[in-house]
């Protein structure tokens, strides 16, 4: 039986035993303690056996006893939160004739698995109300949302209900903080029972301990942080490997097995909103943690010649554009512009519009460079919609701002787009005006030391100018 930590796996098994226990002659319930050898050795011993004492004779004797049992015996091994390859005695269990149930937060293949996904929303609200006395109708409405945002996890709901009862927070504040994806402020400790033990801990403390973040390597933590680009929509595993700068698929598969990441049958992977918010709260990642991903996205945004080397990365870039880890706002706008250019080259006007609106509507930008980038994007969107006159007008305003900046490449790029919109809008007073507009951009490019992506942009302007020359019967100049 698998599922997220604290989702109720152990309670479910106990409920099963309570209801169907009469069908069994013998029932054994054990907690995994790091070694099946020790667990099995202790089954037939009156004195607790340590791992060092769990010799072959004790183990084989207990195992032989288990082999004599049939389906009238039920064995439960709780909290088996490791891979099947990580315990030397796992292979002995399937050979038994008795019934065996493992509970684990991990994913397994090749065994019969039942995944527990949490309680219903209504049951979750009723559970919270057991601890939170006499909620108002508005509180009940908020509780239904809180239950869903907590992944319908019974223990988390119980903790929140007790927090509300103790007055450490309100349903309004809880809703606000959960929507923001921040669990760190839930540091009020409450008492609850877990695995038969009385515990006192805060919600954030439970999340850190139960999800095993301390057991993750630095590489696994970095991959988890970068998996935030696969929350709204799944991404291909091979694309994730390339974009995350990984040498193999193993770190991703490890996180799938550990239950942090889900996998579909066609090689797509995704992280749930619930897990992403926990990861964001606990690991507190920043742009340095995700540096490999940021660098690759910016590289692809600026060099279309390599974008297909990474596979289908549209969902990754669309999600990353709104990833709230790149700060300050000035840098975030630059990164978002690189993402915008990726979709611009693919003529994906819907994503261009979404990215533009979300980048600038949520920020009170006033710097000339940021305002110019906003206008560059708006002009590109209008051009994609074939509103070339409007695109030209917006581009002209942007170009005026850019010419006052200390960025020669942006000047050349913006001048090239201006010439293109002027050409398509049929508003030039003369062909000579078009020639001059293109030559202005080309001259700006010629004075620069360009990287591969920038050379592609220069070639685009030159090609458009050559096409104009060809269409105006200047074949020799076009060929030159």
Helices and strands as residue ranges (DSSP letters): H 9-20, G 21-23, E 26-31, H 36-43, H 56-67, E 73-78, G 84-86, H 90-93, E 99-102, H 121-131, H 137-149, H 154-166, H 171-179, E 190-194, E 197-201, H 203-210, G 213-215, H 218-226, G 227-230, E 235-236, H 237-244, H 250-257, E 262-263, E 268-270, H 273-283, H 291-302, G 304-310, H 314-320, H 329-345, H 349-361, H 368-384, H 388-402, H 408-425, H 431-446, H 452-471, H 475-479
